[in-house]
Amino acid sequence: VADVAPAPSEAQAAVLDQLAQAPPAVPVLLHGITGSGKTEIYLHAAARALDAGRQALVLVPEINLTPQLEARFAARFAGRRIVSLHSGLTPAQRLRRWLAAHLGLADLVLGTRMAVFAPMPRLGLIVVDEEHDPSYKQQEGARYSARDLAVYRARLQDARVLLGSATPSLESWQRANEGRYLRLSLPARIGGASLPRVRLVDMNQQPKGQGAGTALSPPLIEAIRQRIARGEQSLVFLNRRGYAPVLHCADCGWKSGCPHCSAWRVFHKLDRTLRCHHCGFTERVPRACPDCGNLDIAPIGRGTERLEEQIAQLLAGDDGRPPRIARIDADSTRLKGSLEAQLGAVHAGEVDVLVGTQMITKGHDFRRITLVAAVNPDSALFSSDFRAPERLFALLMQAGGRAGRSTDHAQQSEMWVQSWHPQHPLYAALRQHDFAAFAASQLKEREAAGLPPFAHLAMLRADAKQAEAAQAFLQAAAELAANLPGAESVSVYAPVPLPVARVAGVERMQMMVESAARPALQRLLAQWVPALAQAARTVGSPQIRHAATIGGNLGTCSPAGDGLPVLSA
């Protein structure tokens, strides 16, 4: 028996009415704060599509969100055929579900970015939940943006596309400003619950402790203690897994670098390994410094493993017993069923403090959590990636949205942010939960700097065994571009190494191409990309692998022969 749909709130009813009246050809951007009932809008929109004899496709950014969404849709649409598509399936499972969609037997297809390619002959609705999430971009192999493909596919198949987020991407927000997307809003939480109060902790004013005392500030420790005493839950968020990002020898300066990558190997204490998160190279932790033999090698920095250990020490009771702590990250949920088991314990109230990475900050409906703490979010404030502030704001807004989702606890819910730069404008907007003001500020900066969505970029990346070969190829490609028709409308910048320049023994360099007009950029790329294979031969390096990314998204062709580059456009 299908669940009965609850009566929509006044704001939801208004959104549903506007959605019904909007032309299908116009993409819809649903801007709803966390806990405002966006999923209920998706369910109503899917019901309308199914009642019309059409199919619905619902995309989520992460595989761990698929089971709970599938359960929600299965409860509402009992009797309908629902399939999920994601990378966790076996080839046989994937084939059966792909055929169900292709033959029109599946009414609803739920999945991660790969599901955007599911063949659906009666497609009537595409929902992209958390449309801002960078997980929708495939960065290796066949590069594409599932969100942008969803918009394009909806136009091809005369289907409705619904993009939902509490913090939409600035590209989608600007398209709504320009009238190309229809923006609908859910400005309040269901049941009138309030958003958590944001408290900034200035770490410059906190006592300089040692050991575990450096993890959480004294005011935050006391706030979590109060939650535990009241039987409420807290979520502590640190977007770095492992025990520590590097091991260090104080005598000679040795650090646990990866021999195959220009990155450190992360110390994982549970299995006593040093593991590279880029190429996977793993070794046992050495008993002494490999360079000087010093026995005292120590971890530097903090990951979720170490944070879990430190919280257990800081919050131990008078009898020495630690609180009930669960850690959810890519390491602790590696085994099948482990994520579901840990989430079940949180929902059942068997956990006092939940520690984790961004896996736990989006999409989960934790009813007992009343405090969310971001331990060290400052690093993104000064990143070379122009999208870093946008992504940090979205991550913090999503994390804060896990607190106070029950009306019983909403009034005392809080989000704590430990920062060395509490005066930063991003945190001022976060305190007000004011995405519109943050978006306006960021768009103004980007327009002044000539960055997307006010300019259009392509990135040509070259991978080779030697950095000199990759650089020579990119310089040859730049000379080739300069001689093409329309080159005067496009700027080609000098080649630079990637932030992580070497991965698995391969050197990586990139070159940015910019234009104020997308058609001019596309015309140049249409001539340039097919000629890149010849450029590789010109520099005498047929083993160079290269790919051109347009606006952060691209489609990829197959390698052009043995050892020749991968061509992408």
KASUL-V371537 format. One record per residue. RES is the residue in three letters. SS is DSSP state (H for helix, E for strand, - for the rest). PHI is phi in whole degrees, 0 to 359 (999 if undefined). OMEGA is omega in whole degrees, -180 to 180 (none if undefined). Layout:
BEGIN
res: {RES | RES}
ss: {SS | SS}
phi: {PHI | PHI}
omega: {OMEGA | OMEGA}
END
This chain:
BEGIN
res: {VAL | ALA | ASP | VAL | ALA | PRO | ALA | PRO | SER | GLU | ALA | GLN | ALA | ALA | VAL | LEU | ASP | GLN | LEU | ALA | GLN | ALA | PRO | PRO | ALA | VAL | PRO | VAL | LEU | LEU | HIS | GLY | ILE | THR | GLY | SER | GLY | LYS | THR | GLU | ILE | TYR | LEU | HIS | ALA | ALA | ALA | ARG | ALA | LEU | ASP | ALA | GLY | ARG | GLN | ALA | LEU | VAL | LEU | VAL | PRO | GLU | ILE | ASN | LEU | THR | PRO | GLN | LEU | GLU | ALA | ARG | PHE | ALA | ALA | ARG | PHE | ALA | GLY | ARG | ARG | ILE | VAL | SER | LEU | HIS | SER | GLY | LEU | THR | PRO | ALA | GLN | ARG | LEU | ARG | ARG | TRP | LEU | ALA | ALA | HIS | LEU | GLY | LEU | ALA | ASP | LEU | VAL | LEU | GLY | THR | ARG | MET | ALA | VAL | PHE | ALA | PRO | MET | PRO | ARG | LEU | GLY | LEU | ILE | VAL | VAL | ASP | GLU | GLU | HIS | ASP | PRO | SER | TYR | LYS | GLN | GLN | GLU | GLY | ALA | ARG | TYR | SER | ALA | ARG | ASP | LEU | ALA | VAL | TYR | ARG | ALA | ARG | LEU | GLN | ASP | ALA | ARG | VAL | LEU | LEU | GLY | SER | ALA | THR | PRO | SER | LEU | GLU | SER | TRP | GLN | ARG | ALA | ASN | GLU | GLY | ARG | TYR | LEU | ARG | LEU | SER | LEU | PRO | ALA | ARG | ILE | GLY | GLY | ALA | SER | LEU | PRO | ARG | VAL | ARG | LEU | VAL | ASP | MET | ASN | GLN | GLN | PRO | LYS | GLY | GLN | GLY | ALA | GLY | THR | ALA | LEU | SER | PRO | PRO | LEU | ILE | GLU | ALA | ILE | ARG | GLN | ARG | ILE | ALA | ARG | GLY | GLU | GLN | SER | LEU | VAL | PHE | LEU | ASN | ARG | ARG | GLY | TYR | ALA | PRO | VAL | LEU | HIS | CYS | ALA | ASP | CYS | GLY | TRP | LYS | SER | GLY | CYS | PRO | HIS | CYS | SER | ALA | TRP | ARG | VAL | PHE | HIS | LYS | LEU | ASP | ARG | THR | LEU | ARG | CYS | HIS | HIS | CYS | GLY | PHE | THR | GLU | ARG | VAL | PRO | ARG | ALA | CYS | PRO | ASP | CYS | GLY | ASN | LEU | ASP | ILE | ALA | PRO | ILE | GLY | ARG | GLY | THR | GLU | ARG | LEU | GLU | GLU | GLN | ILE | ALA | GLN | LEU | LEU | ALA | GLY | ASP | ASP | GLY | ARG | PRO | PRO | ARG | ILE | ALA | ARG | ILE | ASP | ALA | ASP | SER | THR | ARG | LEU | LYS | GLY | SER | LEU | GLU | ALA | GLN | LEU | GLY | ALA | VAL | HIS | ALA | GLY | GLU | VAL | ASP | VAL | LEU | VAL | GLY | THR | GLN | MET | ILE | THR | LYS | GLY | HIS | ASP | PHE | ARG | ARG | ILE | THR | LEU | VAL | ALA | ALA | VAL | ASN | PRO | ASP | SER | ALA | LEU | PHE | SER | SER | ASP | PHE | ARG | ALA | PRO | GLU | ARG | LEU | PHE | ALA | LEU | LEU | MET | GLN | ALA | GLY | GLY | ARG | ALA | GLY | ARG | SER | THR | ASP | HIS | ALA | GLN | GLN | SER | GLU | MET | TRP | VAL | GLN | SER | TRP | HIS | PRO | GLN | HIS | PRO | LEU | TYR | ALA | ALA | LEU | ARG | GLN | HIS | ASP | PHE | ALA | ALA | PHE | ALA | ALA | SER | GLN | LEU | LYS | GLU | ARG | GLU | ALA | ALA | GLY | LEU | PRO | PRO | PHE | ALA | HIS | LEU | ALA | MET | LEU | ARG | ALA | ASP | ALA | LYS | GLN | ALA | GLU | ALA | ALA | GLN | ALA | PHE | LEU | GLN | ALA | ALA | ALA | GLU | LEU | ALA | ALA | ASN | LEU | PRO | GLY | ALA | GLU | SER | VAL | SER | VAL | TYR | ALA | PRO | VAL | PRO | LEU | PRO | VAL | ALA | ARG | VAL | ALA | GLY | VAL | GLU | ARG | MET | GLN | MET | MET | VAL | GLU | SER | ALA | ALA | ARG | PRO | ALA | LEU | GLN | ARG | LEU | LEU | ALA | GLN | TRP | VAL | PRO | ALA | LEU | ALA | GLN | ALA | ALA | ARG | THR | VAL | GLY | SER | PRO | GLN | ILE | ARG | HIS | ALA | ALA | THR | ILE | GLY | GLY | ASN | LEU | GLY | THR | CYS | SER | PRO | ALA | GLY | ASP | GLY | LEU | PRO | VAL | LEU | SER | ALA}
ss: {- | - | - | - | - | - | - | - | - | H | H | H | H | H | H | H | H | H | H | H | H | - | - | - | - | - | - | E | E | E | E | E | - | - | - | - | - | H | H | H | H | H | H | H | H | H | H | H | H | H | H | - | - | - | E | E | E | E | E | - | - | - | H | H | H | H | H | H | H | H | H | H | H | H | H | H | - | - | - | - | - | E | E | E | E | - | - | - | - | - | H | H | H | H | H | H | H | H | H | H | H | H | - | - | - | - | - | E | E | E | E | - | H | H | H | H | H | - | - | - | - | - | E | E | E | E | E | E | E | - | - | - | - | H | H | H | E | E | - | - | - | - | - | E | E | H | H | H | H | H | H | H | H | H | H | H | - | - | - | E | E | E | E | E | E | - | - | - | - | H | H | H | H | H | H | H | H | - | - | - | - | E | E | E | E | E | - | - | - | H | H | H | - | - | - | - | E | E | E | E | E | E | H | H | H | - | - | - | - | - | H | H | H | H | - | - | - | H | H | H | H | H | H | H | H | H | H | H | H | - | - | - | E | E | E | E | E | - | - | - | - | - | - | E | - | E | E | E | E | - | - | - | - | - | E | - | E | - | - | - | - | - | - | E | - | E | E | E | - | - | - | - | E | E | E | - | - | - | - | - | - | E | E | E | - | - | - | - | - | - | - | - | - | - | - | - | E | E | E | E | - | - | - | H | H | H | H | H | H | H | H | H | H | H | - | - | - | - | - | - | - | - | - | - | E | E | E | E | - | - | - | - | - | - | - | - | - | H | H | H | H | H | H | H | H | H | H | - | - | - | - | - | E | E | E | E | - | H | H | H | - | - | - | - | - | - | - | - | E | E | E | E | E | E | - | - | - | H | H | H | H | H | - | - | - | - | - | H | H | H | H | H | H | H | H | H | H | H | H | H | - | - | - | - | - | - | - | - | - | H | H | H | - | E | E | E | E | E | E | - | - | - | - | - | H | H | H | H | H | H | H | - | - | - | H | H | H | H | H | H | H | H | H | H | H | H | H | H | H | - | - | - | - | - | - | E | E | E | E | E | E | E | E | E | - | - | H | H | H | H | H | H | H | H | H | H | H | H | H | H | H | H | - | - | - | - | H | H | H | - | E | E | - | - | - | E | E | E | E | E | E | E | E | - | - | E | E | E | E | E | E | E | E | E | E | - | - | H | H | H | H | H | H | H | H | H | H | H | H | H | H | H | H | H | H | H | H | H | - | - | - | - | - | - | E | E | E | E | E | E | - | - | E | - | - | E | - | - | - | - | - | - | - | - | - | - | - | E | -}
phi: {999 | 286 | 297 | 277 | 294 | 292 | 296 | 293 | 291 | 300 | 293 | 296 | 299 | 296 | 296 | 296 | 295 | 295 | 295 | 293 | 273 | 288 | 298 | 302 | 287 | 267 | 299 | 247 | 254 | 264 | 260 | 229 | 297 | 299 | 82 | 272 | 95 | 296 | 299 | 295 | 295 | 299 | 296 | 295 | 296 | 295 | 299 | 297 | 296 | 293 | 297 | 272 | 82 | 257 | 258 | 233 | 241 | 238 | 252 | 235 | 284 | 231 | 297 | 288 | 271 | 294 | 299 | 290 | 291 | 297 | 296 | 296 | 289 | 296 | 293 | 280 | 245 | 300 | 95 | 269 | 276 | 239 | 232 | 242 | 229 | 199 | 286 | 278 | 274 | 284 | 305 | 293 | 297 | 297 | 296 | 299 | 286 | 298 | 294 | 299 | 290 | 297 | 275 | 79 | 282 | 270 | 279 | 230 | 241 | 245 | 176 | 274 | 303 | 296 | 292 | 297 | 268 | 299 | 286 | 224 | 293 | 247 | 299 | 236 | 210 | 235 | 251 | 244 | 280 | 53 | 297 | 283 | 292 | 294 | 296 | 287 | 264 | 272 | 260 | 233 | 67 | 282 | 281 | 196 | 249 | 296 | 296 | 293 | 295 | 298 | 297 | 293 | 294 | 299 | 294 | 293 | 255 | 54 | 244 | 280 | 241 | 236 | 259 | 239 | 188 | 279 | 223 | 302 | 298 | 294 | 295 | 292 | 298 | 292 | 297 | 292 | 301 | 277 | 87 | 281 | 244 | 269 | 261 | 243 | 233 | 238 | 276 | 225 | 286 | 297 | 79 | 77 | 295 | 271 | 285 | 296 | 286 | 267 | 242 | 263 | 255 | 282 | 291 | 293 | 263 | 272 | 298 | 279 | 270 | 235 | 64 | 297 | 296 | 276 | 286 | 236 | 289 | 305 | 298 | 291 | 301 | 295 | 296 | 292 | 303 | 296 | 297 | 298 | 297 | 272 | 80 | 260 | 249 | 233 | 239 | 246 | 244 | 219 | 272 | 208 | 273 | 90 | 273 | 207 | 290 | 200 | 259 | 220 | 256 | 288 | 284 | 247 | 88 | 301 | 228 | 280 | 285 | 271 | 290 | 253 | 225 | 272 | 207 | 274 | 273 | 276 | 276 | 249 | 286 | 300 | 250 | 53 | 234 | 253 | 231 | 277 | 277 | 258 | 251 | 87 | 299 | 228 | 221 | 293 | 296 | 292 | 290 | 215 | 300 | 297 | 268 | 238 | 83 | 299 | 281 | 260 | 259 | 232 | 284 | 241 | 87 | 213 | 242 | 294 | 299 | 291 | 298 | 301 | 296 | 291 | 296 | 300 | 289 | 290 | 253 | 298 | 285 | 298 | 273 | 86 | 277 | 284 | 291 | 282 | 242 | 239 | 242 | 238 | 207 | 295 | 281 | 283 | 245 | 290 | 280 | 297 | 87 | 290 | 296 | 298 | 295 | 290 | 296 | 299 | 295 | 295 | 295 | 279 | 80 | 270 | 231 | 268 | 230 | 255 | 247 | 184 | 266 | 296 | 306 | 260 | 262 | 225 | 82 | 272 | 253 | 273 | 277 | 259 | 281 | 240 | 221 | 238 | 234 | 261 | 282 | 212 | 271 | 293 | 302 | 287 | 294 | 237 | 285 | 285 | 281 | 293 | 270 | 301 | 299 | 299 | 289 | 295 | 299 | 298 | 296 | 291 | 296 | 294 | 297 | 299 | 291 | 282 | 265 | 69 | 282 | 266 | 298 | 293 | 244 | 298 | 295 | 261 | 284 | 219 | 239 | 255 | 235 | 272 | 219 | 271 | 226 | 293 | 277 | 298 | 303 | 300 | 289 | 296 | 292 | 296 | 298 | 268 | 53 | 254 | 293 | 300 | 293 | 297 | 297 | 298 | 296 | 294 | 294 | 296 | 297 | 292 | 296 | 294 | 271 | 69 | 247 | 306 | 271 | 265 | 219 | 230 | 240 | 227 | 234 | 259 | 247 | 235 | 244 | 206 | 292 | 241 | 298 | 298 | 294 | 296 | 293 | 297 | 297 | 294 | 294 | 295 | 295 | 295 | 296 | 297 | 296 | 295 | 261 | 272 | 300 | 88 | 295 | 292 | 268 | 230 | 255 | 246 | 269 | 290 | 294 | 221 | 290 | 290 | 306 | 253 | 288 | 237 | 227 | 54 | 79 | 246 | 278 | 233 | 226 | 217 | 220 | 266 | 238 | 226 | 210 | 285 | 237 | 299 | 302 | 296 | 294 | 294 | 296 | 295 | 296 | 299 | 272 | 283 | 300 | 298 | 270 | 292 | 299 | 293 | 296 | 296 | 291 | 298 | 272 | 74 | 229 | 293 | 272 | 294 | 250 | 220 | 210 | 252 | 258 | 256 | 59 | 90 | 227 | 197 | 250 | 235 | 268 | 284 | 303 | 271 | 95 | 295 | 79 | 272 | 294 | 274 | 260 | 224 | 204}
omega: {-178 | 174 | 176 | -180 | 177 | 177 | -179 | 174 | -180 | 180 | 178 | 179 | 179 | 179 | -180 | 178 | 179 | 179 | -180 | -177 | -176 | 176 | -179 | -176 | -177 | 175 | -177 | 176 | 180 | 178 | -180 | -180 | 180 | -180 | -177 | 177 | 179 | -179 | 178 | 174 | 178 | -179 | 179 | 179 | 178 | 179 | 179 | 179 | -180 | 178 | 179 | 179 | -179 | 176 | 178 | 178 | -179 | -178 | 174 | -173 | -173 | -177 | -177 | 177 | -175 | -177 | -178 | 177 | 179 | 178 | 180 | -180 | 180 | 179 | -179 | -174 | 176 | -178 | 176 | 178 | -179 | 177 | 176 | 180 | 178 | -173 | -179 | -178 | 172 | 178 | 180 | 178 | -179 | -180 | -179 | -177 | 176 | 179 | 178 | 178 | -177 | -178 | 179 | -179 | 179 | 177 | -178 | 175 | 178 | 179 | 178 | -170 | -178 | -177 | 180 | 179 | -178 | 180 | -177 | -173 | -177 | -174 | 179 | -178 | 170 | 175 | 175 | -180 | -176 | -170 | -179 | -167 | 179 | 178 | 177 | 178 | 173 | -171 | -180 | 179 | 178 | -175 | -180 | 171 | -179 | 179 | -179 | 176 | 178 | 179 | -179 | -179 | 178 | 179 | -179 | -174 | 177 | -178 | 174 | 173 | -176 | 180 | -177 | 177 | 169 | -179 | -176 | 174 | -178 | 176 | 179 | 179 | 179 | 177 | 175 | 176 | -179 | 180 | 179 | 173 | 173 | -179 | 176 | -172 | 168 | -170 | -176 | 177 | 177 | 178 | 179 | 180 | -179 | 174 | -178 | 175 | -178 | 178 | 179 | 177 | 178 | -176 | 176 | -177 | -177 | 178 | -180 | -178 | 178 | 175 | -174 | -177 | 180 | -175 | -177 | 179 | 180 | 178 | 180 | 178 | -179 | 179 | 178 | 177 | -180 | 178 | -180 | -180 | -179 | -179 | 178 | -176 | 177 | 177 | 178 | -168 | 175 | -173 | 176 | -179 | -175 | 180 | 179 | -176 | -178 | 168 | -171 | 174 | -178 | -177 | -174 | 178 | 178 | 174 | -174 | 178 | 175 | -179 | -177 | -175 | 173 | -178 | 177 | 170 | -175 | 179 | 175 | -171 | -174 | 179 | 176 | 180 | 167 | -170 | 175 | -179 | 178 | -178 | 178 | -179 | -174 | 175 | 172 | 177 | -180 | 178 | -179 | 179 | -179 | -176 | -173 | 178 | 178 | -179 | -174 | 173 | -169 | 176 | 175 | 179 | -172 | 171 | -176 | 177 | -178 | 178 | 177 | -180 | -178 | 178 | 178 | 178 | -175 | -173 | 178 | -179 | -180 | 179 | 179 | -178 | 180 | 174 | 177 | -175 | 172 | 177 | 180 | 173 | -176 | 180 | -175 | -178 | -176 | -178 | -179 | 179 | -178 | 179 | -180 | -180 | -179 | 177 | 178 | 178 | 178 | -179 | -179 | 180 | -179 | -178 | 176 | -178 | 177 | 180 | 179 | 177 | -177 | 176 | -174 | -174 | -175 | 170 | -175 | -179 | 180 | -173 | -175 | -179 | 179 | 178 | 174 | -180 | 172 | -169 | -174 | -177 | -168 | -172 | -178 | -178 | -173 | 179 | 175 | 178 | -177 | 178 | -175 | 178 | 178 | -178 | 177 | 179 | 179 | -178 | -180 | 177 | 179 | 180 | 178 | 180 | 176 | -177 | 173 | -179 | 173 | -179 | 179 | -174 | -171 | -174 | -179 | -179 | -178 | 169 | 179 | 178 | 176 | -174 | 171 | -179 | -175 | -179 | -177 | -179 | 179 | -179 | 176 | 177 | 180 | -179 | -179 | -174 | -171 | 180 | -177 | 179 | 178 | -179 | -180 | 179 | -179 | 180 | 177 | 178 | -178 | 178 | 179 | -178 | -178 | -180 | 178 | 10 | -178 | 173 | -174 | -172 | 167 | 180 | 175 | -179 | 179 | 177 | 180 | 179 | 177 | -180 | -179 | 180 | 179 | -180 | 179 | 178 | -178 | 177 | 176 | 178 | 179 | 178 | 178 | -179 | -177 | -178 | 180 | 175 | -180 | -177 | -179 | 180 | -174 | 176 | 178 | -177 | -178 | 178 | 177 | 175 | 173 | 177 | 169 | -167 | -178 | 178 | 179 | 177 | -179 | 177 | -175 | 176 | -178 | -179 | -176 | 177 | -172 | 175 | 177 | -177 | 179 | 179 | 179 | 178 | -179 | 179 | 179 | -178 | -180 | 177 | -171 | -173 | 180 | -177 | -175 | 178 | 177 | 178 | 178 | 179 | -178 | -180 | 175 | -178 | -179 | -179 | 178 | 176 | -178 | 179 | 180 | -180 | -178 | 178 | -180 | -178 | 175 | 171 | -172 | 173 | 179 | 176 | -176 | 178 | -175 | 175 | -179 | -173 | 169 | -178 | -177 | 177 | none}
END
